[in-house]
Amino acid sequence: MASKSDFTPETVITAAGETQESVEEAAANDTAADDMPEDVVLRVSHVSKTFKLPTEQAFGLKQAFINWTRGIKGYKEQHVLKDISFDVKRGDFFGIVGRNGSGKSTLLKLISGIYVPNSGQIEVKGKLVSFIELGVGFNPELTGRENVYLNGALLGFSRDEIDAMYDEIVEFAELEDFMDQKLKNYSSGMQVRLAFSVAIKAKGDILVLDEVLAVGDEAFQRKCDNFFTNIKKDPTKTVILVTHNMGAVKKYCNKAILIKDGVIVESKSKDAVADKYSLENLAVPVVASSDSKKNDKEKEKKADEPEYETGLNARVPLLRITPVSNRIVTSDDDFVFDIEYRFDEKTPFYVAFSLLDMKRGGIPYDSGSVPLTKRGHQKIRFTLPMKLFNSTEFKIVASIREDDPDNDRDTKLVAFTSDKNSCFFAVHNDYMRPDYALISPDQLPLKQEYVPVKDEPAGNAQAKKTQAKKTPAANTKATDSKAASTKA
């Protein structure tokens, strides 16, 4: 017969609300949660969530009744999550990624019991500690010590449990000397460190974190990095992480899902999820140009004139850059791309392209004016080695140029690529590589050598200073002595 310790308390969240089972109830009741495999600690089954967005204002019951009789709902439905299903096993470091508005934070709030789903079911096995927003549940009028106990109570811990965790929380936050001060006297960085420490040092089975990898200063981030590296090795701890940092996904997570428009669009592997997310962000939305907003009369006036995309004209009606390589590469790869153009004139002309660092800013490379010999509709291929670069995102822009009659050492612009016709790609290296600088130190060898320094001993230098001070007096005495001798 199984003992009580063999069963873990379970929480089931459905559209009807949240129910919890004790250890004894989990053993006695035959529920859907009991059908989960032993190693699964979180199951999300066909979960959907809809919010109602007001479209009509009803000031009072009378107006609400009139709207109802007219069949006016007064709201529209926003389907944030649509039929989401996945399992998280014990010991997983599970990543949830997606662009802003995709529904990932709503999903975390459903898992944490803050929201209930409109349909589907969420089953949680074990104690879940959620850290969705920094500092939620903190009171600025209470001391740091009191806030630790308050926040711990909100997370479901008893006073004895918080007593056992308190020293670790304070030590991790590095706030030993400030715990008896009121929270309102803390800096924002101190508040963040305390809130984060309470969450990650809480003795829970499942840790739910939303966008918290960039908290605190650089030293504290290194400490957090060490914590996540260690917790990843603990087979009893499960972490669910929402982040926009794909380097963190590749370093920490063993599984991940990508959510787009409320549905899971990628879940094969953490690398596939991270790369697809990066591609989603590299995609450039087509924004309606000012031409599309002109009224009908203006369009009629120019109906006979050909329309060109931004940057193009009658001389160069076509100029675009298309990637040949995958748009996610490492520094061990080359990035290959084509520049396609149309230029029919017989005058000398050139192509030039620049590499723009989209994260740090600046132009790390410019090709200069490259002479072209083939006219008409042509395509020219370029290969860029990436070995110099750390992780970043690049944009390649190109232009067609011609000789400048006013400056024989330069060329002038004829046409250029807009965002739509430019090329975006990313370099993703190992997360442990430094990425605050664009150039990899491995690829930029430095020459160094010691140079002889003619330093004198400190005693000699001091003696010289002393001698310099005595020199005028000594000279006076010598002069007086010489004068006396002559007189005699």
C-alpha positions as CSV (number, residue, x, y, z in Angstrom):
1,M,0.0,0.0,0.0
2,A,1.3,3.4,-0.9
3,S,2.3,5.8,1.9
4,K,1.2,9.4,2.1
5,S,4.6,10.6,1.0
6,D,4.1,8.8,-2.3
7,F,1.4,11.3,-3.3
8,T,1.8,14.9,-4.2
9,P,-0.9,17.5,-3.6
10,E,-2.7,18.3,-6.8
11,T,-4.4,21.5,-8.2
12,V,-6.9,21.4,-11.0
13,I,-8.0,24.6,-12.7
14,T,-11.0,24.6,-15.0
15,A,-13.6,27.0,-16.2
16,A,-15.6,26.2,-13.1
17,G,-12.8,27.4,-10.9
18,E,-9.8,26.0,-9.0
19,T,-10.0,22.9,-6.8
20,Q,-7.2,21.4,-4.7
21,E,-6.7,17.9,-3.3
22,S,-4.7,17.0,-0.2
23,V,-2.3,14.1,-0.2
24,E,-5.0,11.8,1.1
25,E,-7.6,13.0,-1.4
26,A,-5.2,12.5,-4.3
27,A,-4.7,9.0,-3.2
28,A,-8.4,8.2,-2.7
29,N,-10.0,10.0,-5.6
30,D,-9.8,8.8,-9.2
31,T,-9.6,12.0,-11.1
32,A,-8.1,13.1,-14.4
33,A,-5.1,14.4,-12.5
34,D,-4.4,11.0,-11.2
35,D,-4.1,9.7,-14.8
36,M,-1.1,12.0,-15.4
37,P,2.2,10.1,-15.7
38,E,4.2,10.1,-12.5
39,D,6.9,12.4,-13.9
40,V,4.5,15.0,-15.3
41,V,4.0,17.9,-12.9
42,L,2.0,20.3,-15.1
43,R,-0.5,19.4,-17.8
44,V,-2.3,22.0,-19.9
45,S,-5.2,20.4,-21.8
46,H,-7.1,22.3,-24.6
47,V,-7.0,25.6,-22.7
48,S,-8.7,28.6,-24.3
49,K,-9.0,32.1,-22.8
50,T,-11.2,35.0,-24.0
51,F,-11.5,38.5,-22.8
52,K,-14.4,40.9,-23.4
53,L,-13.4,44.3,-24.6
54,P,-16.1,47.1,-24.2
55,T,-17.3,48.8,-27.3
56,E,-20.4,50.5,-25.9
57,Q,-20.7,52.6,-22.8
58,A,-23.9,52.0,-20.7
59,F,-24.3,54.6,-18.0
60,G,-26.9,52.9,-15.8
61,L,-29.3,50.1,-16.0
62,K,-31.6,52.0,-18.5
63,Q,-29.0,52.3,-21.2
64,A,-27.9,48.7,-20.6
65,F,-31.5,47.5,-21.0
66,I,-31.9,49.5,-24.2
67,N,-28.6,48.0,-25.6
68,W,-29.8,44.6,-24.7
69,T,-33.2,45.0,-26.4
70,R,-31.5,46.2,-29.5
71,G,-29.2,43.2,-29.5
72,I,-26.1,45.3,-28.8
73,K,-23.6,43.3,-26.8
74,G,-21.5,46.3,-25.8
75,Y,-18.3,44.3,-26.2
76,K,-16.2,42.3,-28.5
77,E,-14.4,39.1,-27.7
78,Q,-10.6,38.9,-27.8
79,H,-9.4,35.3,-28.1
80,V,-6.0,35.4,-26.4
81,L,-5.4,31.6,-26.2
82,K,-6.8,29.0,-28.5
83,D,-6.7,25.3,-27.6
84,I,-3.3,25.2,-25.9
85,S,-2.0,21.8,-24.8
86,F,1.4,20.7,-23.5
87,D,3.0,18.7,-20.6
88,V,5.9,19.8,-18.3
89,K,7.8,17.0,-16.6
90,R,9.6,17.1,-13.2
91,G,13.1,18.6,-13.7
92,D,12.2,20.4,-16.9
93,F,13.5,23.9,-17.6
94,F,10.6,24.8,-19.8
95,G,10.6,28.0,-22.0
96,I,7.6,29.9,-23.3
97,V,8.4,32.5,-25.9
98,G,6.4,34.7,-28.2
99,R,6.2,38.3,-29.3
100,N,4.3,40.9,-27.2
101,G,0.6,40.2,-27.2
102,S,0.9,36.6,-28.2
103,G,-0.7,35.4,-24.9
104,K,2.2,34.0,-23.0
105,S,1.8,36.1,-19.9
106,T,-1.9,35.2,-19.9
107,L,-0.9,31.5,-20.0
108,L,1.3,32.0,-17.0
109,K,-1.5,33.6,-15.0
110,L,-3.8,30.7,-15.9
111,I,-1.1,28.3,-14.7
112,S,-0.7,30.3,-11.5
113,G,-4.5,30.3,-10.8
114,I,-4.8,34.1,-11.2
115,Y,-7.2,33.6,-14.2
116,V,-9.5,30.6,-15.0
117,P,-9.8,29.3,-18.5
118,N,-12.9,29.6,-20.6
119,S,-12.4,26.0,-21.6
120,G,-9.9,23.2,-21.0
121,Q,-8.1,22.2,-17.9
122,I,-4.8,22.8,-16.1
123,E,-3.5,20.2,-13.7
124,V,-0.6,21.0,-11.3
125,K,1.2,18.5,-9.2
126,G,3.2,20.0,-6.3
127,K,3.7,23.5,-4.8
128,L,3.8,26.1,-7.5
129,V,5.6,29.5,-6.8
130,S,4.8,32.1,-9.4
131,F,6.8,35.3,-10.0
132,I,4.9,37.1,-12.7
133,E,5.5,40.7,-11.8
134,L,8.3,42.1,-9.8
135,G,7.3,43.4,-6.4
136,V,3.6,42.4,-6.5
137,G,2.4,42.0,-2.9
138,F,5.0,44.3,-1.4
139,N,4.0,47.1,0.9
140,P,6.2,50.2,0.8
141,E,5.2,51.2,4.4
142,L,6.6,47.9,5.8
143,T,10.2,47.0,6.4
144,G,12.1,44.6,4.1
145,R,11.8,41.9,6.8
146,E,8.0,42.3,7.1
147,N,7.7,42.3,3.3
148,V,9.5,39.0,3.1
149,Y,7.0,37.4,5.4
150,L,4.0,39.1,3.7
151,N,5.1,38.0,0.3
152,G,5.9,34.5,1.5
153,A,2.4,34.3,3.0
154,L,0.9,35.4,-0.3
155,L,2.8,32.6,-2.0
156,G,1.3,30.1,0.4
157,F,4.1,29.5,2.9
158,S,3.6,29.2,6.7
159,R,5.6,31.4,9.1
160,D,7.8,28.4,10.0
161,E,8.6,27.8,6.3
162,I,9.5,31.4,5.8
163,D,11.7,31.4,8.9
164,A,13.6,28.5,7.3
165,M,14.1,30.4,4.1
166,Y,14.7,33.9,5.4
167,D,18.5,33.9,5.8
168,E,18.9,32.5,2.3
169,I,16.6,35.1,0.8
170,V,18.4,38.0,2.5
171,E,21.9,36.6,1.7
172,F,21.0,36.2,-2.0
173,A,19.5,39.7,-2.2
174,E,22.6,41.1,-0.4
175,L,20.5,43.4,1.8
176,E,21.5,42.2,5.3
177,D,22.0,45.8,6.5
178,F,18.7,47.1,5.1
179,M,16.1,44.6,6.2
180,D,14.7,46.8,9.0
181,Q,14.3,49.8,6.8
182,K,11.0,50.6,5.2
183,L,10.7,49.4,1.6
184,K,9.9,52.9,0.4
185,N,13.4,53.9,1.3
186,Y,14.9,51.2,-0.9
187,S,16.2,52.0,-4.4
188,S,14.3,50.4,-7.3
189,G,17.3,48.0,-7.8
190,M,17.1,46.9,-4.1
191,Q,13.4,46.3,-4.3
192,V,13.9,44.2,-7.5
193,R,16.6,42.1,-5.8
194,L,14.5,41.5,-2.7
195,A,11.4,40.5,-4.7
196,F,13.4,38.2,-7.0
197,S,15.2,36.6,-4.1
198,V,11.9,35.8,-2.4
199,A,10.6,34.1,-5.5
200,I,13.7,32.0,-6.4
201,K,14.6,31.0,-2.9
202,A,11.1,29.9,-2.0
203,K,11.0,26.2,-1.4
204,G,8.5,25.3,-4.1
205,D,8.4,22.4,-6.6
206,I,7.5,24.5,-9.7
207,L,9.0,28.0,-10.2
208,V,7.1,30.2,-12.7
209,L,9.0,33.2,-13.9
210,D,8.0,36.0,-16.3
211,E,10.7,38.2,-17.8
212,V,13.0,38.3,-14.9
213,L,16.5,37.5,-16.3
214,A,17.5,41.1,-16.6
215,V,16.9,42.2,-13.0
216,G,19.5,44.0,-10.9
217,D,23.0,45.1,-11.8
218,E,25.6,43.1,-13.6
219,A,27.0,41.4,-10.5
220,F,23.5,40.4,-9.4
221,Q,22.7,39.1,-12.9
222,R,25.8,36.9,-12.7
223,K,24.5,35.5,-9.4
224,C,21.2,34.8,-11.0
225,D,23.0,33.1,-13.9
226,N,24.7,30.8,-11.4
227,F,21.4,30.1,-9.6
228,F,19.7,29.0,-12.9
229,T,22.7,26.9,-13.9
230,N,22.6,25.0,-10.6
231,I,18.8,24.6,-10.5
232,K,18.9,23.2,-14.0
233,K,21.0,20.3,-12.5
234,D,18.4,19.6,-9.8
235,P,16.1,16.8,-11.1
236,T,13.4,17.6,-8.4
237,K,13.0,21.3,-9.4
238,T,10.9,22.5,-12.4
239,V,11.1,25.9,-13.9
240,I,8.8,27.6,-16.4
241,L,10.3,30.6,-17.9
242,V,8.8,33.3,-20.2
243,T,11.6,35.4,-21.8
244,H,12.5,37.3,-25.0
245,N,16.2,36.3,-24.5
246,M,16.8,33.5,-26.9
247,G,20.3,33.0,-25.6
248,A,18.8,32.1,-22.2
249,V,16.4,29.7,-23.9
250,K,19.3,27.9,-25.6
251,K,21.4,27.9,-22.4
252,Y,18.9,26.9,-19.7
253,C,15.9,25.3,-21.3
254,N,15.6,21.7,-22.3
255,K,12.2,22.2,-23.9
256,A,10.3,25.3,-25.2
257,I,7.2,26.3,-27.1
258,L,6.6,29.4,-29.3
259,I,3.1,31.0,-29.1
260,K,1.8,33.2,-31.9
261,D,-1.7,34.7,-32.0
262,G,-2.8,32.5,-29.1
263,V,-1.7,29.1,-30.6
264,I,1.5,27.0,-30.3
265,V,3.4,27.3,-33.7
266,E,6.6,25.6,-32.7
267,S,7.5,23.0,-30.1
268,K,10.0,20.6,-31.8
269,S,13.1,21.6,-29.8
270,K,14.5,24.6,-27.9
271,D,16.8,25.5,-30.7
272,A,14.0,25.4,-33.3
273,V,11.8,27.5,-31.1
274,A,14.5,30.1,-30.5
275,D,15.4,30.3,-34.2
276,K,11.8,30.6,-35.3
277,Y,11.2,33.3,-32.7
278,S,14.2,35.3,-34.0
279,L,12.9,34.9,-37.6
280,E,9.5,36.2,-36.4
281,N,11.2,39.3,-35.1
282,L,13.4,39.8,-38.1
283,A,10.4,39.9,-40.4
284,V,9.6,43.5,-41.4
285,P,6.0,44.6,-41.3
286,V,4.9,46.3,-44.5
287,V,3.7,49.7,-43.5
288,A,1.3,51.6,-45.8
289,S,3.2,54.3,-47.5
290,S,2.0,57.9,-47.7
291,D,1.1,57.2,-51.4
292,S,-1.6,54.6,-50.3
293,K,-3.2,57.3,-48.2
294,K,-3.8,59.8,-51.0
295,N,-7.3,60.5,-51.9
296,D,-8.9,59.3,-55.1
297,K,-8.5,62.6,-56.9
298,E,-4.7,62.6,-56.4
299,K,-4.5,59.0,-57.7
300,E,-6.5,59.9,-60.8
301,K,-4.2,62.7,-61.6
302,K,-1.2,60.4,-61.5
303,A,-2.9,57.4,-63.0
304,D,-0.7,57.5,-66.1
305,E,2.5,57.7,-64.0
306,P,4.2,54.5,-63.0
307,E,4.5,54.0,-59.2
308,Y,7.8,52.9,-57.7
309,E,8.6,51.5,-54.3
310,T,10.4,53.7,-51.8
311,G,14.0,54.2,-52.9
312,L,13.4,53.2,-56.5
313,N,12.7,55.2,-59.7
314,A,12.5,55.0,-63.5
315,R,16.2,54.5,-63.8
316,V,16.3,51.6,-61.2
317,P,12.8,50.2,-61.0
318,L,14.1,47.0,-59.2
319,L,16.6,46.7,-56.3
320,R,16.3,44.1,-53.5
321,I,18.3,41.9,-51.3
322,T,17.3,38.2,-50.8
323,P,19.0,35.8,-48.4
324,V,20.5,32.6,-49.7
325,S,21.7,31.3,-46.4
326,N,19.5,30.6,-43.4
327,R,18.7,33.9,-41.7
328,I,20.0,32.5,-38.4
329,V,23.7,31.7,-38.5
330,T,26.7,31.4,-36.2
331,S,30.1,32.9,-36.4
332,D,31.4,29.6,-37.9
333,D,29.1,30.2,-40.9
334,D,29.1,32.5,-44.0
335,F,26.1,34.5,-44.8
336,V,25.3,34.4,-48.5
337,F,22.8,36.8,-50.1
338,D,21.8,38.1,-53.6
339,I,21.4,41.7,-54.7
340,E,18.9,41.8,-57.6
341,Y,18.7,44.9,-59.7
342,R,17.6,46.4,-63.1
343,F,19.6,49.1,-64.7
344,D,19.6,49.6,-68.5
345,E,21.8,52.7,-69.0
346,K,25.2,52.4,-70.6
347,T,26.9,54.7,-68.2
348,P,29.3,53.3,-65.5
349,F,27.4,52.3,-62.4
350,Y,28.1,50.6,-59.1
351,V,26.5,48.7,-56.2
352,A,27.3,49.3,-52.6
353,F,26.0,47.7,-49.5
354,S,26.3,48.3,-45.7
355,L,26.0,46.1,-42.7
356,L,24.0,47.7,-39.9
357,D,24.2,46.4,-36.3
358,M,20.5,46.5,-35.2
359,K,21.3,45.9,-31.5
360,R,24.2,48.3,-30.9
361,G,23.8,50.7,-33.7
362,G,26.5,51.7,-36.2
363,I,27.8,50.4,-39.4
364,P,30.5,47.7,-38.8
365,Y,31.1,47.2,-42.6
366,D,30.6,49.0,-45.9
367,S,31.5,47.5,-49.2
368,G,32.2,50.8,-50.9
369,S,31.3,51.2,-54.6
370,V,31.7,47.9,-56.4
371,P,31.8,48.3,-60.2
372,L,29.1,46.4,-62.1
373,T,29.4,45.3,-65.8
374,K,26.1,43.5,-66.5
375,R,23.1,45.7,-67.4
376,G,19.4,44.9,-67.5
377,H,17.8,42.5,-65.0
378,Q,20.6,40.9,-63.1
379,K,21.5,39.2,-59.8
380,I,24.8,39.3,-58.1
381,R,25.8,37.1,-55.1
382,F,27.9,38.0,-52.1
383,T,29.3,35.9,-49.3
384,L,30.1,37.5,-45.9
385,P,32.2,35.5,-43.3
386,M,30.7,35.9,-39.9
387,K,33.7,34.7,-37.8
388,L,34.5,38.2,-36.5
389,F,31.1,38.7,-34.8
390,N,29.5,37.9,-31.5
391,S,25.8,37.4,-31.3
392,T,23.7,40.2,-32.9
393,E,21.1,41.1,-35.5
394,F,22.1,42.7,-38.8
395,K,20.4,44.6,-41.5
396,I,21.9,44.8,-45.0
397,V,21.0,47.8,-47.1
398,A,22.1,48.4,-50.7
399,S,22.3,51.1,-53.2
400,I,23.0,51.7,-56.9
401,R,25.4,54.5,-57.6
402,E,27.0,56.3,-60.5
403,D,30.0,58.6,-61.0
404,D,29.8,62.0,-59.4
405,P,30.8,64.7,-62.0
406,D,31.5,67.1,-59.2
407,N,33.8,64.7,-57.2
408,D,35.9,62.3,-59.2
409,R,36.8,60.5,-55.9
410,D,33.2,59.7,-55.0
411,T,30.0,58.3,-56.4
412,K,26.4,59.6,-56.0
413,L,23.2,57.8,-55.2
414,V,20.8,56.6,-57.8
415,A,18.5,54.2,-55.9
416,F,18.4,52.4,-52.5
417,T,16.6,49.6,-50.7
418,S,13.8,50.4,-48.3
419,D,13.2,48.2,-45.3
420,K,10.9,46.0,-47.4
421,N,13.7,45.3,-49.9
422,S,16.6,45.1,-47.4
423,C,17.8,41.9,-45.7
424,F,17.6,41.1,-42.0
425,F,19.5,38.2,-40.4
426,A,20.9,37.2,-37.0
427,V,24.1,35.7,-35.6
428,H,23.4,33.4,-32.7
429,N,26.5,32.0,-30.9
430,D,26.8,30.1,-27.7
431,Y,25.2,31.9,-24.8
432,M,28.4,31.9,-22.8
433,R,30.3,34.0,-25.4
434,P,30.5,37.6,-24.5
435,D,28.1,39.7,-26.6
436,Y,28.5,43.2,-25.2
437,A,31.0,43.9,-28.0
438,L,30.4,43.2,-31.6
439,I,33.8,41.9,-32.5
440,S,34.8,38.5,-31.0
441,P,38.1,38.8,-29.1
442,D,39.1,35.4,-30.5
443,Q,39.2,36.9,-34.0
444,L,41.1,40.1,-33.0
445,P,44.5,39.0,-31.7
446,L,46.3,41.7,-29.7
447,K,50.0,42.1,-29.6
448,Q,51.4,43.1,-26.3
449,E,54.9,43.5,-24.8
450,Y,56.5,45.1,-21.8
451,V,58.3,48.4,-22.4
452,P,61.3,49.3,-20.3
453,V,60.6,52.0,-17.7
454,K,63.4,54.2,-16.4
455,D,62.1,54.7,-12.9
456,E,64.6,55.8,-10.2
457,P,64.4,54.4,-6.7
458,A,62.2,56.4,-4.4
459,G,65.1,57.2,-2.1
460,N,67.2,58.7,-4.8
461,A,64.3,60.8,-6.1
462,Q,63.7,62.2,-2.6
463,A,67.3,62.9,-2.1
464,K,67.4,64.9,-5.4
465,K,64.4,66.9,-4.3
466,T,66.1,67.7,-1.0
467,Q,69.3,68.6,-2.7
468,A,67.5,70.9,-5.0
469,K,66.0,72.8,-2.1
470,K,69.4,73.2,-0.4
471,T,71.3,74.3,-3.5
472,P,70.6,78.1,-3.3
473,A,71.8,78.3,0.3
474,A,74.9,76.3,-0.5
475,N,75.8,78.6,-3.4
476,T,75.4,81.6,-1.2
477,K,77.8,80.2,1.4
478,A,80.4,79.4,-1.3
479,T,80.1,82.9,-2.7
480,D,80.6,84.5,0.7
481,S,83.6,82.3,1.4
482,K,85.2,83.2,-2.0
483,A,84.7,86.9,-1.3
484,A,86.2,86.7,2.1
485,S,89.3,84.9,0.7
486,T,89.8,87.5,-1.9
487,K,89.5,90.3,0.6
488,A,92.1,88.8,2.8
